[in-house]
Amino acid sequence: MEHIDFALVNWSRAQFALTAMVHWLFVPLTLGLAFILAFMETMYYKTRDPEWKTITKFWMKLFGINFAIGVATGIILEFEFGTNWSNYSWFVGDIFGAPLAIEGIMAFFLESTFIAVMFFGWNKVSPRFHLIATWLTAVGANLSALWILVANAWMQNPQGMRFNPDTARNEMVNFWDVLLSETAANKFIHTTTSGFVLASVFVIGISAWFLLKKRHQLLARRSMIVAGTFGVIASVILIGSGDTSSRELSRIQPMKFAAMEAHLDGGSDVPLIAIGVLGPNTSQPITPDTQEDMIFKIEVPALLSLMTHGDRTTYIPGIKDLLYGNKAQGVMPAVEKIKLGYEAQQTLRAYKDAQQAGDTLQALQLRSRFEDPAWMQSTFKYFGYGAYYDENPEVLKQNITRLVPNISMTFYAFHIMVGLGFWFLMLFALVLWFIYRQQIDRTRWLLWAAVWTIPLAYLASESGWVVAEVGRQPWVIQDLMSTMTAVSHIDTTSVMITFWLFAITFAALVTAEIRIMLKQIKNGPNDGGH
């Protein structure tokens, strides 16, 4: 294992995580609120009731504020691939760059074009064209998310590509395998519906505040009906896609799946932990002697096995199985993967050396391995593990423990996300029920709960990305490239300085966003309302 500046790796990760998490404060609201606006304007178009126009324009102002700052943070995020993660960009640029290019050329331009009509075209275009522009803005926003999520899904489950030993790059060979993979479909559905849920909570929470203050009550009730209905539908899809995603994770990212449940020891008939508090063992390097450590837990017997495989007797490998192997269950130990990955890397080095030495025969023999599907599947698929190889057995043993993500962070983020997801569904159902009973104004406990659920929706949304990204560490591309080899070789101090500069800038942006939002909410709609 070559010398790695882990300070550089950690600061680069921290900077990217900061930028991504701040950016994600704005994206989900954009995804969901755009469709809610389209539904509201559709009601105005059908009924010609001016109150629906007032409602639409009010929520449109909040959408615009959020959209503008989201664009600014997204641009910074894309630049960081070149500045902080140049090795990654080189290794997969041909694949990763294609969806991002399509996002910019097609989806973002579509969204940007029609958002101008949506905001400024009320009295300049026909009602029908304005409605179409609003719907196309919503479609464009979610198409933009599609291409970014396709790129991220490929990092979680790389496919549709071949490795070119001449350039040491992965190249796309089947665009449709990348776009239509099960991972991409699950990630797109789950992520966008989480945005729909967040936007629904946002609209219901602000509407609840209006009812508590006895202001704009017709706007509040109608907004609650639209957002509550949208939220219930989105929540059901969100829960279903989450279940499908978990089953897929058990196959393609078993270490992440095990960390989500702090599942150290493999077994059959595995329970699902509904609520749990981890002990100190999970924060230590996992060794063959590490014991399961839960200070407190409430679990559902056999449910994890049933949810994952539909059969309680199916074996689910734990973290220790994945690190140290389980021959009886056909689980390969990490040390074998490391040796295979090192063999793949050495083959590439030998090929480059043969080319430079002019040994054409040797070069052709070595290149043939990269064209052999059996060798690629048995050996090259572990290419990234080679970065953890060391001839010293003690160092190699230590390196094996680096293949485990942060268990506590992954576990708690996952359970926060799931628990809050069910609460959101309950909130939507309760709001719709009391509106149907015409009692929503008298349920002050529910209205205050709706107001305070707004920050919980953001917490759940961010937790989902913590599970996705922290849970797959140490990989930037699953099994093919580790985070420590993807980082740019730049001065650590420069990354530290830019981290704090970004932190200050983002704090100012978020503060400005919240203050402007609160001012607009306090002012309410400008053109009437009851």
N, C-alpha and C positions, 0 to 999 in steps of 0.2 A: 504494500500500500504506500503510494507516494505521500510525501508530506502535504498535509492539507491545513490551510489557515482557517480553522473553524470559527474564529472571530469574524473573518470576512464572510463566510457562509451564513453565520447567524445574523449579522447585520444586514446582509442582502436579503435574507428571508424576511427579516423584520420590516425592512423598507417596503418590500413588495406586499407583505401582509397588510401593513398600514394602508397603503394606497388602495389595495383591493377591497378592504373592509370599509373604508370611507366611500369608495365608489359604490359599493353595494348598499349603502344607506339610501341612495337615490334611485338606483335601477329598479328594484321591485315595485316601488310606488308608481314609477312610470309605466311598467308593464301592465299593471292592473287598473290603474286609474284611467288609462287611455280607453280601455274597453268600457269601463263604467260611464265615462263621458259619452261614448258612442251610443250606449243604451239609453242614456238620458236624452240625448239629442234626437234619437229615434222616436222617443215618446213625444217630444216637442213637434217633430215633423208630422207625426200621425194625428195629434190632437190639436195642434196650433194653440195650445194653452201657454200663455206667456210665462206662467210660473215655471214650466219646464225649461224655458229658455234661460230664465234667471238662475235656476239650479245648475244648468249646464255651464253657464258662463262663470259662476262662482267657483265650481270645482276646476274649471279650466285654468283659472288664475293660479291655483295652487299647483296644478300640473306643470304650468309653464315655469314657475320658480324652481321647482324640483328638477325639471328637464335641463335647464340651463347649467346648473351646477354639476349635474351628473355627466354632461358632455365634457366639461373641463377636467374632471378627475379621470375619466376614461382615457383621454388622450395621454395623460401622464403615465397611466398604466401600460399602454402599448409601447411607449418609448423605453420603459424600463427593461423590456425584453432585450433591447440592443445594448443598453448601458450596463446592466447588472448581470445579464444572463446570455452573454454573447456565445458561449460554448453551446448552450442549449439551442439558440437560434441557428447556429451553424449545423448542428446535428440533425435537426428536424425542420429547418426553415422551409423546405420545399412542401412539406405537408401542413405544418402549422400556419404558414403564411397564406395559404390558399383560402381557407374559410374567413380569415380576417380581411383579406382583400375583397372577397365577395360581400362581406358585411359592410365595408365602407362604400363600395361601388353601387351595390343594389339596395340593401336595406336602409342604410343611414341616409342615402340621398332621397329615397322614397319618403322616409319619415320626415326629413328636413324640408322637403318641398311642400308636402301637404300640411305640415304644422303651421306654416305661414298662412295658408288659406284658412286653416281652422281658427287661428287667432284673429286675423285681420280681415277676413272675408265675409263677416256677417251681413254687411249691407252692400257688398260688392259682387257677390255671386248668388246664384239661385239657392234656395233652401236645400234642394236636392243635391246640388253639387257640394254645398258646404257639408251636408251629412256624409256624403261619399268621402270628402277630404278627412273628416274626423275618423271614419272607419279605417281609411288607408293609413292614417297616422298610427292608429292602434296596431294594425297589421304590421306596419313598418317597424315599430318599436319591438314587437315580438319576433319578427324576422331577424332583426339585428341581434337579439339574444340568441336565436337559433344558431347562427354561424359561430358565435363565440363559444357557445356550449358544445357545439360539434368539435371545435378545436380542443376544448378541455376534456371532453369525453375520450378523444383519441389519446390524450396523455394518460388517462386512467386505464385504457384498454387499447393499445396500439394495434392497428390492422390496416389492410388495404395498402401495404407499402412493401418495398424491398430495400435492402441495404446495398449501397454501392461502395465497394471497398476502394475504388479508385479515388473517390472524393471523401470517403468516410462519412457519408450522409445517408439518411433515410429518404427515399423518394416515393411519392405517391404513384401507385400503379392502378388503383381502382377507386375512383372518387366516390362511387356509390357505396362501397364498403365502409368508407369513412363517414359518409353522411347518414346512412341508414342502419348503422350498427345498433344493436340492442342497447348498448351503453348510451349512445347519443340520444336515442328515442326516450329512454328513461330519464336521462338528465334534463332534456328539454322539457318534457311534460312536468316533471317534479319541480324544476326550478321556476318555470313560468307560473304554474299554479300556486306556488308559494308566494309569488308576487301578487297574484290575484287575491289571495287570502289577506296578505298584508294591506293591500289597497282597500279591501272591504272593511277590515278592522279600522283603518284610518278614517274612512268616510263615516262609519257607524260611530266611532269615538267622538268625532267633531260634531256630528249631528246630535249625539247624546248631550254634549256640552250646551248646544243651543237650546235643547229642551229643558235642561236644568236651569238655564238662565231665562227661560220663557221668551226666547227670541227666534224668529224665522222658523216657527214650528211646522208650517206646512212643508218648507224646504227640508227640514230635518226628517220628518216622517217619510216623505217620498224618497229621500236619499237613503234612508234606512231600508226601505223595501227593496230598492234596486241593489244596494250593497249586500244586504242580508241574503237575498236570493242568489246573487252571484257568488257570495262567499260560501253558501252551503254546497252549491254545485262544485266549486273549486276545491273545497275541503274534501269532499268525497273522492274526487279524482286524485288529489294530493296524497291522501292516505293510501289509496290503491296503488299509485305509482311508487310510493315509498316502500310498500310491501314487495312489489316487483323488483325494485332496485336492491333491496336487502338480499333477496334470493340470488340475484346476479352477483352481488358483491361476494357472497360465500364461495363463488366459483372463480372469479377473476382477481379478487383482492382479499383472499382469506385472512391475511394479517389485519387489515382494516376491520373486517367483519368481527374477528375475535376481540380486537381492542374496543369496539363499540359496546361489547358486553363484558369487558374485562375477563374474558374466557381464557384462563391460563391452561387448564388441563382439558384435553379433548375427551369426548365421551358421547354416548348415545342417551336418548331420553333427557336432553339438556333443557333446563328451565329457562324462561325469559325473565330477566330481572326488570321488574316494573319500576322500583325505586331502590336505590342503593347508595351506600357511603363506602368508598374504598379505603382500605388500610394502607399502611406505608410500604408494603411489599411491591405494590404496583408502580411505585415511583423509583424503584431500584432496578439495576440491570437484572433481567430475567435469566436465571440459571436453571439447570435441570432440577435443583432442589427447592426452587421457589414454590411456596404454597399459596393456594387461593386465599385471598385476604379481603374479607368484607366485614366492616364494622357493623353494618346494618343493611338488611335487604328485605324487600318484599318481592317474591318471585311467583311466577305462574308455572306449575310443573309441566315439563315436556313441550312447552309452547314454542321455544326456539327451534327445536327439531321439527315440529309440525309445520311451522311457518316456512322453514327453509327448504325442507324436502318433502313435506306432506306425509312423513313417516317418522314416528318417534324413535325407531330403532336405527336410523341412519347415523353414522358416526360424524360428528362435527369436530374437526381438529382445533386444538387450542394453540395459544401462542407458543407454548413449550414444544408441541408437536412440530410446528412450522419452523422453529429454530433448530431443534435437535433431532427431528425426524421421528417417525413411527412406522417401522418396517411392516408391522402387522396390518396397518391401515393404508399402506402404500404412500406414506407422506415422506417426501425426500428431505433430508436434513439440509440446513442452509449451507453447511460447509461444502457439500457436494455441488450446490449451485454456484458457490463462490469459485470453486475449482474449474467448473465448466465455463463460467464467465471469464475467468483468467485465461483459459485455453483459447476462447474466442478472441480475446484481446491480443494474445500472443500470436495467433494466426494472422491477424490483421497487421501487426508489427512486422512479422516475418515476410508477409507479402510486400509491404512497403520497402523493406530492406532488399528483397530480391529484385524489385523494380529498379531501385537505385543502383544496385550492383550489376544490372544488365543481365541477370540470370533469368532468361525468358522461360525456360522449362520449369524452374522452381516456381516462378510467379504464376504460371498457368495452372500448375498443380494446386497451389494454395488458393487461387481464385476459384477453382472448381468447387471448393468447399462452400463458398458463399452462394453458389448456384445449385447446391444440393439441398432439396427440401428437407430430407431426413436430418442432415447435420444442422441446418438452421433451426429445426424444431427441437432437436435434442440438446444443442449446445449454444448456438447464438442467441436463443431466446433468453438466456441468462447473462447476456453481455454485460449489463450494468453491475452484476454482482462481482465482476472481476476487480472493481475498484477497492473491494474489501479484502483482497488476497494479501497475505503476508507469509513469508517463509518461517517466521518465528511462530510456533504453535500458540504461545501465550498471547501474542498480539492478535493472532487470528481468532482466538477464543473471545477476546475483548471486542473485536470487530463484529462478530456475530450478533452481539447484543445491540449493536447500532441499527439493526434491521427492524427494531420494534419502534413504532411511533409512540408519541406521548399518550400513554394509556389513560391517565386521569382526564386530560383535556378532551380526548376523543369520547370517552365514556360519558362524562357529564354533558358535553355538548349534544351528544346524541339523545340522551334522555330528556334534556331540556326541550329540544326540538320536538320530540314525539309527544311529550306531555302537554306542551303548549298547543300543539296542533289539534289535539282532541278538545282542549278548552275553547279554541276558536270556533270549532264546529258547534259546540254547545252554546256559545254566545250567539252565533248567528240564529240558531234554532229558537233560543229564548226571545231574542229581539223580534223575530217574525211572529212568534206565538203571541206575544203581548201586543204587538201592533194589530194583529188579527182580532184580538180580544178588546182592542181600543183601550188598553190599560197601560201603554208604554209610558205615558206622562206621570203615572203614579208609582212606577217602580224605580224610585230614586237609587236604590242599591244597584240595580242592573245598569242604570245610566252611568253611575260613577265607575262601576266595573268596566264598562265599555271605554270610558275615557282613559282609565289606567291600563287598559289592555294595549293601547297604541304602542308604548315602548316595549311591551312584551312581544309584540309582533316583530319588531326590529331585532330583538334578542333572539327569537326563534330563527329568523332569516339568517342572521350572522352565524348562529350555531350550526346551521346546515352546512355552510361553507367551511367551518372549522372541522366538522366531521369529514368532509370530502377531501380537504387539502392536508390537514394535520394527520388524518388517519392514513393517508397513503405514503407518508414519509417513511424511509428516506428517499423516496423516488420522485423525480420530476417527470419521468416517463416510466411507467410501471415496468420494472425488471430490466429496462434497457439503459437507463441513465439515472444516476443518483444525483441528488441535489448538490452535493459537494463537488461533483465534476461538471455541473452545468454552469456554475458561477463564473463571472468574468474575472480575469486576473488583474484586478485594479487595487489601488491602495485602500486599506480598510478605513483609514481616517476619512477619506473622501466620502465613503458610504455612510459613515457615522454622521458627518456634517450634513449631508443631504437628507438623511433620515430626520434629523431635528428640524431642518428647514421645512421639509414636507409636513412634519407634525404641526409646526406653528401655522403654516399656511392652511392646512386642512382644518385645524381648530378654528381658524378665523372664518373659513368658508362654512363650516357646519354651524358655527354661532350665528353667522349672517343669515343662513338659510332658516334656522329656527326662529330668529327674531322677525324676519320678513313674513314667514308663514304665520306666526302668532299674531302679527299685526293685521294681516289680511283676514284671518279667522275672526279676530275681534271686531274688525270693521264689518264683516259679513258681506252679503251681496250688495252691490252699489245701486242696483236698479229695482229696489222693492223687496218684496217678501213679506210674509205674515208671521 
